Amino acid sequence: MSDAVAGVWDLVLKTPIGSLSVVYTFTGGGDAVSGTAEGRGETVPLAEIACAETADGLRVTWRQSVTRPIRLHLDFDTVVRGDTMTGHSRAGKLPRSSVTGTRRGT
């Protein structure tokens, strides 16, 4: 199931402070997925990655922490359909930020 998310993704997060371009890399197979996010001069590990088949596509959720532009703990909830990922992220009680992107190499 996690093979559907494996690869390098170019994502855009539309946040209250503007759009951020971030490169996500998901690796692994079966039920063991790991990943990193690279943007704004830092690379951070992804935590608690979970994948589940839904009627809309593969639902992929994860958590990550960043220090740039400010220190935040983020929760992501996305859906993968082929080589497209859409969804949102949220930092605590702040408004949700939309997430869109495509897998590289397609």
KOLRO-619719 format. One record per residue (C-alpha): residue number from 1; residue in one letter; chain; x, y, z. Coordinates in nm, 3 decimals. Last residue first. Example, Ala and Ser with C-alpha at 12.3 -4.5 7.8 and 13.67 -1.06 7.14 Angstrom:
! KOLRO-619719
i->2 | aa->S | ch->A | east->1.367 | north->-0.106 | up->0.714
i->1 | aa->A | ch->A | east->1.230 | north->-0.450 | up->0.780
! end
This chain:
! KOLRO-619719
i->106 | aa->T | ch->A | east->0.633 | north->1.143 | up->-1.431
i->105 | aa->G | ch->A | east->0.973 | north->1.151 | up->-1.267
i->104 | aa->R | ch->A | east->0.883 | north->1.371 | up->-0.974
i->103 | aa->R | ch->A | east->0.558 | north->1.319 | up->-0.783
i->102 | aa->T | ch->A | east->0.317 | north->1.610 | up->-0.789
i->101 | aa->G | ch->A | east->0.189 | north->1.861 | up->-0.540
i->100 | aa->T | ch->A | east->-0.085 | north->2.029 | up->-0.345
i->99 | aa->V | ch->A | east->-0.118 | north->2.118 | up->0.023
i->98 | aa->S | ch->A | east->-0.375 | north->2.365 | up->0.160
i->97 | aa->S | ch->A | east->-0.301 | north->2.529 | up->0.494
i->96 | aa->R | ch->A | east->-0.542 | north->2.486 | up->0.782
i->95 | aa->P | ch->A | east->-0.595 | north->2.782 | up->1.013
i->94 | aa->L | ch->A | east->-0.381 | north->2.800 | up->1.329
i->93 | aa->K | ch->A | east->-0.500 | north->2.605 | up->1.632
i->92 | aa->G | ch->A | east->-0.204 | north->2.368 | up->1.635
i->91 | aa->A | ch->A | east->-0.016 | north->2.379 | up->1.305
i->90 | aa->R | ch->A | east->-0.236 | north->2.229 | up->1.036
i->89 | aa->S | ch->A | east->-0.164 | north->2.073 | up->0.700
i->88 | aa->H | ch->A | east->-0.398 | north->2.011 | up->0.410
i->87 | aa->G | ch->A | east->-0.482 | north->1.783 | up->0.123
i->86 | aa->T | ch->A | east->-0.371 | north->1.706 | up->-0.230
i->85 | aa->M | ch->A | east->-0.113 | north->1.469 | up->-0.380
i->84 | aa->T | ch->A | east->-0.088 | north->1.389 | up->-0.750
i->83 | aa->D | ch->A | east->0.116 | north->1.111 | up->-0.913
i->82 | aa->G | ch->A | east->-0.158 | north->0.847 | up->-0.905
i->81 | aa->R | ch->A | east->-0.419 | north->0.976 | up->-0.662
i->80 | aa->V | ch->A | east->-0.256 | north->1.045 | up->-0.326
i->79 | aa->V | ch->A | east->-0.473 | north->1.193 | up->-0.050
i->78 | aa->T | ch->A | east->-0.338 | north->1.417 | up->0.223
i->77 | aa->D | ch->A | east->-0.365 | north->1.485 | up->0.598
i->76 | aa->F | ch->A | east->-0.061 | north->1.658 | up->0.747
i->75 | aa->D | ch->A | east->0.001 | north->1.758 | up->1.110
i->74 | aa->L | ch->A | east->0.261 | north->2.028 | up->1.176
i->73 | aa->H | ch->A | east->0.468 | north->2.121 | up->1.481
i->72 | aa->L | ch->A | east->0.601 | north->2.473 | up->1.439
i->71 | aa->R | ch->A | east->0.915 | north->2.679 | up->1.509
i->70 | aa->I | ch->A | east->0.918 | north->2.979 | up->1.277
i->69 | aa->P | ch->A | east->1.040 | north->3.039 | up->0.918
i->68 | aa->R | ch->A | east->1.198 | north->2.794 | up->0.971
i->67 | aa->T | ch->A | east->1.216 | north->2.569 | up->1.279
i->66 | aa->V | ch->A | east->1.010 | north->2.279 | up->1.149
i->65 | aa->S | ch->A | east->0.841 | north->1.980 | up->1.311
i->64 | aa->Q | ch->A | east->0.672 | north->1.694 | up->1.127
i->63 | aa->R | ch->A | east->0.366 | north->1.479 | up->1.148
i->62 | aa->W | ch->A | east->0.218 | north->1.235 | up->0.897
i->61 | aa->T | ch->A | east->-0.096 | north->1.131 | up->0.712
i->60 | aa->V | ch->A | east->-0.140 | north->0.956 | up->0.377
i->59 | aa->R | ch->A | east->-0.485 | north->0.865 | up->0.244
i->58 | aa->L | ch->A | east->-0.450 | north->0.656 | up->-0.072
i->57 | aa->G | ch->A | east->-0.732 | north->0.733 | up->-0.315
i->56 | aa->D | ch->A | east->-1.086 | north->0.873 | up->-0.293
i->55 | aa->A | ch->A | east->-1.257 | north->0.544 | up->-0.198
i->54 | aa->T | ch->A | east->-0.996 | north->0.502 | up->0.074
i->53 | aa->E | ch->A | east->-0.677 | north->0.298 | up->0.108
i->52 | aa->A | ch->A | east->-0.478 | north->0.380 | up->0.423
i->51 | aa->C | ch->A | east->-0.124 | north->0.507 | up->0.473
i->50 | aa->A | ch->A | east->0.027 | north->0.625 | up->0.802
i->49 | aa->I | ch->A | east->0.345 | north->0.822 | up->0.864
i->48 | aa->E | ch->A | east->0.394 | north->0.876 | up->1.238
i->47 | aa->A | ch->A | east->0.697 | north->1.100 | up->1.196
i->46 | aa->L | ch->A | east->0.860 | north->1.282 | up->0.903
i->45 | aa->P | ch->A | east->1.226 | north->1.373 | up->0.935
i->44 | aa->V | ch->A | east->1.345 | north->1.731 | up->0.879
i->43 | aa->T | ch->A | east->1.572 | north->1.888 | up->0.618
i->42 | aa->E | ch->A | east->1.649 | north->2.257 | up->0.655
i->41 | aa->G | ch->A | east->1.739 | north->2.546 | up->0.426
i->40 | aa->R | ch->A | east->1.389 | north->2.676 | up->0.364
i->39 | aa->G | ch->A | east->1.276 | north->2.336 | up->0.238
i->38 | aa->E | ch->A | east->1.341 | north->1.965 | up->0.265
i->37 | aa->A | ch->A | east->1.089 | north->1.719 | up->0.408
i->36 | aa->T | ch->A | east->1.188 | north->1.364 | up->0.497
i->35 | aa->G | ch->A | east->1.032 | north->1.021 | up->0.486
i->34 | aa->S | ch->A | east->0.975 | north->0.676 | up->0.623
i->33 | aa->V | ch->A | east->0.720 | north->0.412 | up->0.529
i->32 | aa->A | ch->A | east->0.691 | north->0.062 | up->0.673
i->31 | aa->D | ch->A | east->0.351 | north->-0.093 | up->0.594
i->30 | aa->G | ch->A | east->0.454 | north->-0.246 | up->0.264
i->29 | aa->G | ch->A | east->0.734 | north->-0.044 | up->0.117
i->28 | aa->G | ch->A | east->0.995 | north->0.207 | up->0.206
i->27 | aa->T | ch->A | east->1.076 | north->0.561 | up->0.104
i->26 | aa->F | ch->A | east->0.894 | north->0.895 | up->0.097
i->25 | aa->T | ch->A | east->1.081 | north->1.210 | up->-0.006
i->24 | aa->Y | ch->A | east->0.917 | north->1.548 | up->0.030
i->23 | aa->V | ch->A | east->1.045 | north->1.863 | up->-0.142
i->22 | aa->V | ch->A | east->0.893 | north->2.186 | up->-0.007
i->21 | aa->S | ch->A | east->0.772 | north->2.499 | up->-0.183
i->20 | aa->L | ch->A | east->0.612 | north->2.747 | up->0.058
i->19 | aa->S | ch->A | east->0.326 | north->2.978 | up->-0.034
i->18 | aa->G | ch->A | east->0.262 | north->3.280 | up->0.185
i->17 | aa->I | ch->A | east->0.256 | north->3.372 | up->0.556
i->16 | aa->P | ch->A | east->-0.099 | north->3.238 | up->0.613
i->15 | aa->T | ch->A | east->0.012 | north->2.914 | up->0.445
i->14 | aa->K | ch->A | east->-0.033 | north->2.771 | up->0.096
i->13 | aa->L | ch->A | east->0.188 | north->2.463 | up->0.107
i->12 | aa->V | ch->A | east->0.334 | north->2.365 | up->-0.230
i->11 | aa->L | ch->A | east->0.463 | north->2.012 | up->-0.277
i->10 | aa->D | ch->A | east->0.728 | north->1.865 | up->-0.507
i->9 | aa->W | ch->A | east->0.730 | north->1.493 | up->-0.432
i->8 | aa->V | ch->A | east->1.014 | north->1.240 | up->-0.444
i->7 | aa->G | ch->A | east->0.917 | north->0.876 | up->-0.439
i->6 | aa->A | ch->A | east->0.708 | north->0.623 | up->-0.252
i->5 | aa->V | ch->A | east->0.340 | north->0.717 | up->-0.200
i->4 | aa->A | ch->A | east->0.180 | north->0.427 | up->-0.393
i->3 | aa->D | ch->A | east->0.441 | north->0.187 | up->-0.250
i->2 | aa->S | ch->A | east->0.276 | north->0.249 | up->0.088
i->1 | aa->M | ch->A | east->0.000 | north->0.000 | up->0.000
! end
